[in-house]
Amino acid sequence: MEAVRIRLEQIHKTFLHRIKGEVAAVQNVSLEVEPGEFLTLLGPSGCGKTTTLRMIAGFERPDRGRIFIGEEDVTDLMANRRNIGFVFQNYALFPHLNVFENVAYGLKVQGKNTADIDREVAKVLELVGLTAYARQFPHQLSGGEQQRVALARAVVIEPRVLLFDEPLSNLDAKLRVYMRGEIRRLQKALAITAVYVTHDQEEAMAISDQIAVMNEGRIVQVGTAEELYLRPENAFVAQFIGRINALPAKVLTVADGTVTLSLFGRSFRLTAPPDGLAAGRTIQVFIRPEAVTLTRQAGSDLLRGVVVDRTFLGEKADYLLEMDGGRLSATAYDPLRHGTFAVGETVGVGIESGVIHILKEEEK
Amino acid sequence: MPDAVAALNPSDRLRRMFRDPLLLSILIILWALLALFIVYPLASLLIRTFTDEGRFSFAGVLGILADPMQRQALWNSLLLGTLVGLCGTVLGFLFAYTAVRTNLSKGWVFFLDAAVILPLISPPFTTAIAMIFSFGPRGLITYDLLGLTSVSVYGLPSTLFSETITFFPIAYLTLKAILAGIDPTVEDMAFSLGSSRRRVFRTVTLPLAVPGIANAFLLLFAASLADFATPLILAGNSFPVLPTQAYLQITGMFDLKGGAVLSFVLLVPAFAVFLLQRFWVSRKYYVMITGKAGAKTEIKSVRPWMRHLLLAVCLLISVSILYFYVLLFYASIVKAFGADFTITWKHYHVVFTEGLQAIRDTLIIAGIGMPLGGIYSVVVGYVICKKDFVSRRTMEIVSMINYSLPGTIVGIAYLLVFNDPPLMLAGTAVIIIACYVFRYGPTGIRTTVAILQQIDPSIEEASSSLGANSGTTFRRITLPLILPAFFAGLGVVFIRSMTAISATIFLISINWTLITVRILEKMTELELGVAAAFSILVVLIVFVVIGAISLFLRLFRQPGAPDMANILGG
């Protein structure tokens, strides 16, 4: 089957909350998922990502806006008419049916004959490695196995799109990493458009072609993992994807595509800043902890900081530094080779102009 | 976010009801039935109680309260209820604690369960008859063993004893569930903080079980208050209680109004218990918040000697219960218990000749009531749990009324309204069946609701995402999942049809009679052997049916489906 595009046009959904009254769960969300693409809706709990997914599936109806799967406007179609595969957070396996019957359910509903059903279910069970479990019941399976049944059940009906609602959140850490690889492999093998919901940014970055970051019912940025990490467009994305220092800096001069900033008492010259910066204004700049370099020899060209806290994590160590004019988080990799710094130690702090990020938002 | 969805506002709900004609017609039928068989009889009873020659009046109630004999009956009922509540709860707690907190082997737990279940499935007179065989003027213990001749078995002590044995299983099942729900790691925590076993019991286990204990007490109080059969046999003239007084008022003096008023007096404490349970106890339950289930811990609540002591006490009581049943069986196969111990089958001969009509009628009524009760429970449970409609809460409460009321009240209320045209149903099988369905269906309703609440909405959504429409989803997913509730509703209606008497004794006629009523008649005619034989027969039939239903429930591989024992306790 040809992979299809999913398109959301200005969709909006309000719920009536018992205590808070009307809550806009999703506000004017527009989104395009290219055919065969794996897109993740990423955001903190309550940001509207699950509601958005459930509207694509047809479990909720948007108050406003249209939803297209392929060229078809499915806004008014019930879930059972949309030809989707949905994988639930709690798997939602039918407890009274065994693995085979669970997977065969969708095919039976389509009215396929027994021979076809047997063949297609067997094929899918082999794909997810559960052939030996066909006669087992859901409660006899481990979490990871249940997850794979849910996956098999969703793909066996050859849906136009695959939708995942935090499918890995009930698994332990190792299995989660393994299963996300499996899901990605399956999606690629089937060349099917997929929308995936998670609050785990690492999971999102590992699995997706594109990530749509959501906050308070809106999509705040769409991009690849790299784009979101390197070029966050707003403070929310900057702080949600990875860890980041948000620091106040004073604009000294703006001229010919460069800007000079004052930070920790030093001046930094940045090229290609966003438009609209004015000399004299204080703006927020962002620096990733891992972009800061720490050295023992504090040369005169380096900033100085005192280590106030240290967390040793094996392949890296996180430091909190007291600088002249504020605190700074820094991460040093490979402590085996470079050694670690002790709390109370004064260290040299290297910040290159290239790692200082100014948000486009600062355009005023 | 979906869990934040609140109910629709009433006008939206009303509009939606009219868009779903199937639901609307089901609701209309249900409300018509509930109005006819629950609201209307109860309302008539109240009207009859509070009117005098067409005008509102307290004269009836005041007249009863002025009568010292009836006042005594009210007092006795409350006293008996309280005592049975206390004794039964203590006994039930003892059994429950022993069963779930002393690391008993599966075999022992099964034995305790089996001994405890016997009184639950027996016709109401069984322990009363066995009491007479044991402690009566010619009793096995009083006369044959101790040589006493002038003891009277009738009165408060024997009634209390008999009712406690009959009803404590309800407390056992309630408390067993509560105690089993207390995570042993919570006790471990208290141990780790330096508490002794006794202190842990006093400061952790017992406080957590308090809501369950309160609930068990209320259930037993209500059961005793409503019990008609035991006092009728054992209370005697010196210890009148309300249900028997109401019965005698109607059958002895043909005073329907007096009976109605007496049963209203009974209704007040029964209703108080209902309210306490619904709005107080149910809110007091603690929810065990223990996060993710950790490693299973060994239960260390009691010391070994304590464990043996508890087990010994439970065994003693279980053996006494079994002794009662053996005695009952023995009495059914000897010529005249207490006088002539020659083995004979003549009592069974009577049962299968003269008693055949009662057996046939009972089985027909139970057989028809059974599927109706099952369907009624599942339909009501489904709509009140899954559908959003105007009057949903009201329907939930109304459907429980006949279940919560003492049988005597229901029986008298039915007698009041179904004795005259246009609803001349008294004397027909219809009215007896209706009585059972609406009185015992609620157990199935509650099972349906409990199961449906366990089914995550995403299961139905999963079916929908796989292309199934709502009809297919209901047929293939929801219905199979609530099938155990159907069997539960069906089973309870059958068992109670075989064993109940308090309501239906007012509804039998020449054309339709019941085994339980025949047992009562044989008791009053002092044909105790025949009464015993009837009782044994009922116990056997019920056993077979419960066995069949349990087997069915097991075949329908439902994780989390209730087993038959728990259903009986509810």
Interface residues (C-beta under 8 A of the other chain):
Chain A: F15 L16 H17 R18 K20 V23 A25 G46 G48 T50 T51 R54 A57 G58 F59 E60 M78 A79 N80 R81 R82 N83 I84 G85 F86 F88 Q89 N90 A92 L93 F94 P95 H96 Y105 G106 V109 Q110 F137 H139 R153 A154 I157
Chain B: M1 P2 A4 V5 A6 D456 S458 I459 E461 A462 S463 S464 S465 L466 G467 A468 N469 T472 R476 I477 P480 L481 F556 R557 Q558 P559 G560
